[in-house]
Amino acid sequence: MTSLSRKDWILLILLTLCWGINWPIMKFGVRDFPPLSFRTLSMIGGLPTLWLAARVQDAPLTIPKGKVLEVIRLAIPNMLFWHVFMILGVKMLSSGRAAILGYTMPVWAVLCALLFFGERPTRAAWIGIACALAGALLLLSSEFSALAGNPLGTVFALIAAAGWGYGTVVMKRSTLAMPTISLTFWMLALTTFTMVVASFLFERAAWHLPDPGTAWAIAYNAVIIFGFAHVVWFQLARTLPPIASSLSVMMIPVLGVFSGAWLLGETPHWQDYAAMALILAAMSTVLLKPRVAAHR
């Protein structure tokens, strides 16, 4: 199995913290603001941050000749599907439940790798997937009645997770010769253009100036989520096996549940604590190096 370097561990911890607390931040941001417009403004604010970071790293921002369609093919599942459907799901569900549904992504990543690319997961990987799925189902068990009242939100969140899972597999298999930050910039730029059109068509009548709290949530997503977390995620997705990169972030929904309790007053149940143990077990199947391999 693949083990993480010290640098990967540090980036993974920062990614977990940034993304984990963002679930209640997003929920707070869309309470009184159109969800697609919220995401669009966050993306617009994130583009200059990414551009500046690319300049600092001296990374070229040009797309290789003849590779525009490849960038679009990567942007659709990794960016467009995820952000459109998930922000709609966040609007309809609690932040913790949306996070749990979103992070069924490892299950979808394995299924997509198996169905579309013929990859055969190892036994340890299947154990990790089973633990992750059991943890997600356990967390959802206390909310089935609430989810039954929001079937569309549940469907949206699962579509987002499936798109992200497929995108993770495609990203790993891509041979596109671009720096990760440059690829992230262009995927975000293409998605932002689409989101501007969608928010204009469907939410124009609800547009208004964001209040200070919503503006802060937009700024956090622009700088921290799009300017930092996305670059880190796609770097991990391009360097680690799809199962490892997807299962490695399974602590994020747990943090999302508990940060939602802290920031929004959402109440964790015993299932949250039990699911944490299952998710930690799932992570260990891809993050911990076997003794034999380490000895070699």
N, C-alpha and C positions, 0 to 999 in steps of 0.2 A: 504493500500500500504506500501511498505518497505521504511523506512527512513535510511539515512546513519549516522553512528557514526562520531564523530569528526575525528577519525583516518582515516576512509574511505574517508571523505571529503578531508583531506590533501593528501592522496595517490592519490585520483582521480584528484586533481588539478595538482599534479606533473606529473601524467601519461598523462594528457591532454597536458601539456606544452612539455614534452619530445616527445610524438608521433606527436603532431601537427607540430612542426618545423622540424620533420624528413622527411616530404614529400618532401619539396624542397631540403633537404640534399640528399635524395635518388636520386632524379632527377639529381642533380648535379653529384652524384657519378657514375651514369650509362651513362652519356652523351657520354663518350669516353671509356667506359669499359664494358665488357660483363656482362649482368645483373645477370645471374645465378652465375657467378664467384664472382661478387660483394657480393651477398647475402651469398655465401658459405664462403668467407673470413670473413665476419662479424660474421657468426655463429661460425667459428673456433676460432675467437678472443673472442667470448662471453662465450664459454665453460669454460675456466679457471676462468673467473670472477664469473660465477655461482658456480663453484666448491669451490672457495675461500669463497664466501658468505655462502654457505652451511656449510663449516667448521667452520666459525665464529659463525654461529647459532647453531652449534653442531647438525645439522640435518643429519640423516643417509642417505646415498646415495644408499643403497641397494634396489632393487626391491623386493617386497614381493613374496614369492614362488608361482609360478603358475600364476603370474599377468603380465607377459611380454606381452602377447597378448592384455591385457587391456590397457597397456601403448601405444602400437602400435596403437590400435583403437582410442585412444585419440589424438595421435600425427598426424595422417593422416589429419583430417580436421582442427585441431587447428594450426598446424605448416606447414605441407608439402603443402597442397592445398593453404593455404593463402600465403606463402612466394614464392612459385614457380610462381603462376599465377599473384600475385600482382606485383612482381618486373618486370615481363614481361609487365604488363599493364603500369607501371610507365615509362618504356623505350619508350612506344609508345604514351602516353598521357601527357598532362601537369600535374604537380604535384597536383594542386588544383582539377582538374577533376578526377584524379585517387583517391584522398582522398574522394571525394564525392561519387564516385561509390563504393569504399570500405566500406563506412559507410552507405550503404543501408543494412548492416548486420542486424540491428534490425528487419527489415521486414522479412528477411530470417529466423531469429531465431524464430519469432512468427509462421511463416508458417511451419517450421520444427517441432516445438513443437505441432502444431495442427495436421499435417499430420502423423507424425511418432509416437507420444506419446499421442495423444488424449487430450492434455492440452487445456483448454478453457480460453483464456485471459479475463480479466475484461473489463468493458466498458471504464474505464480510460486508460487502456493499449492500447485498440484499438484506442482511441483518440490520444495517444502518437505516435503510429505507423503511423497514418494518417498524423500527423503533420511532423514527420520525413520524410516520403515518399514525402509529398508535398514540404518540404524544399529541398530535394535532386533533385526532378524534376525541381523546380524553378531554382536551381543553374545550372542544366544541360541545361536549356532552351536557354541560351546564347551561348551554345557550340554545339548545335545539328549538325551544318554544319561541325564543326571540328571532332565530333565523327563519322559522316558519312564517313569521310575519313580515320578513324582508327577503323573499325568495330572489328578487331581482338583484339585490345587493350581493347576495351569496353567489349567484351566477356570475356577476361581473368580476368578483374577486377571484373566482376559480378560473375564469377565462384569462385574467391577468396572470395568474400563477402558471397556467399551462403555456401561455405565450413566452413567459420568462424562462421556463424550463426548456422549451424548444430552442429559444435564443441562446441559452447557455451552451447547449450541445453544438449548435451551428458556429458559435463564436470560437469554441475550442478547435473545430475542424477547419476554420477559415485559414487560408494561407495569404491573406491580404498583408502586404508589406507596408504597414503604416505604424508609427508610434501609437501606443494605446491612447495617449491624451489627444492626439490628432483625430484618431478614429472616433473617440468619444465626442469631441467637438462637432464633427460633421453629423454624427448620428443625432446629437441633440439639436443641431441646427435644422436638420430635415424634419424632425419631430415637432420642433417649435413652430415651423411654418404650417404644418398640418393642424396643430393645436390652435393656432391663431384663427385659421379658417373655421374650425369646428366651434370654437367659442363664439365667434361672430355669428355663425348660422343658428346656433341653438341657445345662446345665453345673452345675446345683445340686449334684450329687453330688461334683463336683471343686472346689468352692469351698474356699478356705483363705486365711489372711492372707498378703498379698504380702511377700516378703523385702525388705530395704532396696534392693537393686538394682532389683527390679520396681517398688517404690513410687516410686523416682526416675524411672523410665521413665514411669509413669503421670502423675506430676506434670509432667514435661516436655510430654507430650502435652496435658494439661489446660490449662496456661498458655500454652505457646508455639504448639502446633498449633491447638487449638480457640479459644484466646483471641486469637491474633494472625494466624496464617497463613490460617485459613479466611476471616476478614474481608477480608484483603488479596486472596485469590484471588477471592472473589465480587465484590469491587469491580472487579477487572480484567475478570472475566467479563461484568459488566454494562456496562462502558464500551468494551471493545475488541471487534472482530469475533471470532466463535468461533475461527476459524483462528489469528488473531494471539494470542489469549489462551492457546490450547492449545499452540501451537508454542513460545510464549515461555518455557515452563517445561520444555523438553526437556533442559536441562542438569541437572535434578534427578536423573534416574536415573544419569547419569554420576557425579555427586557421591555418590549412593547406593552405587554399585559401589565407589568408592575409599574412602569412609568405612567401608564394610563390611570392606574389606581392612585398614584401620587399626584399627578397633575390635574386629572379630571374627576377624581372621586369614583372611578370604576372599581368594583369590589372583586379581588381575586378569590377563587374558591380552592378547595383542597386539590381539585383536579390540576390547577396551575402548578402546584408544588410537585405533584406526582409526574406531570408531563415534563417538568424541568429535568428530572432524573432520566427519563427516556430520551430526551433530546441530547443530554450530555453523553449518554451511551451511543446515540447515533453519531455524534461528532467524533467520538473516540475511534470509530471504525475507519475514519479517513485521516484523522489528525495524528494519531499515535503510531509511531513506527514499530513494527514487530521486533522483538529482541533478536531474532535470527538475522533479519535484514540489517539491523543496526550493527550486529557483530561483524557481518560481512563488509 
